[in-house]
């Protein structure tokens, strides 16, 4: 049984952690820490009562001093991730940090150094590595049917700025909220790029980017990572061109979605066949279509990865160097920003 505690009780916890963990009988959430000011509203206390198996506390020491807790999960506002990570590590606890791990590469390096000095696991929750569309991309590449890869496009797009909300944004918000996912996925697949090109622009936000394209170069191969708040047509999540074939996969459909009212339930199921990834491959002097069935998205797998690193001495799947490189790319991208 894996025993975990969580710091924070926002959307990430109630939608991307607790519903997935509810399906697991080998993981137990013992605590959720919330700041005292977040528990003043009676409606907030009523929310807590919907999770009777969890102990809610505003005393962080309850978590840090409990030897039964295997590791602590940080799900707080981005700017506070590094503060809590240091506090947990200094208390001798392993930690799983929600993305973005830190808002500066210098800070990220300092936290990893602290974890290494104390021989503790400091893991980053890059949960988009478990997305079905990303797993389909990996399957297409592993098939070796596409030949030499010429170009990969990775898209996260919204139709209007209203879909994401742009009030009180700052430079880096879009890159750290979405770009960090795209970049992590590509670096996990291909490693460190030879060089990087940047296109970061702002059209309607007072301060902060609302569209970007970052191009990673690997020899002759290019990987374009882009996001926009203005895409009225649905773009593919991934589009790959190779010398022998082309792969396309649209964003994951009705799969592993939270349902109902809080506490949310989860439908763990395969997405419709109409949304499966497709390859067109040149074989025997003709173009042949191959379908890649979608895997089920299960974000609880990160707990298996963390546990394996802590107790089985397995190397973390999300490597420290990858995390730092992603932040360094975002830092460099922000130096190239342009505003209307």
C-alpha positions, 0 to 999 in steps of 0.5 A, a space after each residue: 500500500 502506497 500512502 501519500 499526502 497532498 498539499 493543496 486541494 484545487 482543480 488538479 487534485 480533485 480532477 487529475 489525482 483523486 478520481 484516478 486514485 479511487 480506482 486503485 486499491 494499492 494507493 491511500 491518500 491519508 492527508 490533504 493540507 490546506 491553508 487556514 484561510 482556504 477553510 473559512 468558507 462553510 462551503 469549503 468545509 462541506 467539500 472536505 466532508 465529501 472525502 471521509 477517508 482523508 484527513 484534512 489539516 492546516 498543520 503541515 507538521 501533521 504530514 511531515 512528522 507522520 512516518 507512514 506517509 511515503 511521499 508528499 504531492 504538491 498541488 499548489 499555485 505555480 509560484 509556491 511549488 519550490 517553497 513547499 518542495 524545499 520544506 518537504 525535502 528538508 523534513 526528509 520526505 520524498 516529493 512529487 511536484 506538479 508541473 511546472 516544477 519551478 519558474 526558473 532553471 536556477 531554482 530547479 537546480 537548487 531543489 534537485 541538488 537538495 534532494 540529491 544531497 539528502 538521497 531523496 526522490 524529487 519527482 515531477 508530475 509530467 502527467 501528459 506522458 500518459 495521454 493516449 494521443 502521446 502513447 499513440 505517437 510513440 507507437 507510430 514511431 516505434 513501428 518503424 513504418 514512417 521511415 526517417 522522420 522529417 518533421 513532427 508537429 505538436 499542438 495544444 490549441 484553444 478557439 478563443 482567449 475566453 476558453 483559457 482566461 487571460 485576466 491578470 496573466 504574466 509573461 510565461 503563463 502560457 508556456 509554463 501551463 501548456 508549453 511545459 507539457 509539449 516540450 517535456 513530451 518531445 524531449 522525453 522522446 528525442 533527448 536534448 535538441 541540437 538547437 532551438 528557434 523561438 516564436 513567442 507573441 502576444 496579440 490580445 493579452 495586456 501582458 503575456 503570450 497568447 501564441 507560440 511556436 518553439 522549434 527543436 532541431 535534431 539533425 535534419 529532423 524538426 519538432 515544432 511545439 505550438 499553442 494558440 488561443 485563436 484556432 477556430 478549427 481543431 488541429 491534430 494533436 500530433 502530425 508526423 511526416 516521414 520519408 515512408 509515411 505520415 501519422 496523424 492523431 487528433 486530441 483524445 476524445 471522451 476518454 478517462 473523463 471525470 463525471 458528475 459532481 464532486 467527488 468526481 467519478 471516472 470513466 476509464 475507457 478507450 476512446 472511440 475508434 473514429 479518434 484512433 491515430 492513423 498512419 498512411 505508409 508507402 508499402 509495395 508501391 502503394 499507400 496503405 492505411 494503418 490504425 493505431 488503437 488508443 490506450 487508456 489514459 491513466 494518470 495514476 501511473 505516476 504513483 507507480 513510477 515514484 514508488 519504483 524510484 523510492 523503493 525499487 531504486 529504479 531511475 526516475 522516468 522523468 529525469 532531472 536534466 529533462 526538467 531543467 532543459 524544458 525550463 531553460 527553453 522556456 526562459 530563452 523563449 521569453 527573451 524572444 517575445 513580441 507584443 502587438 
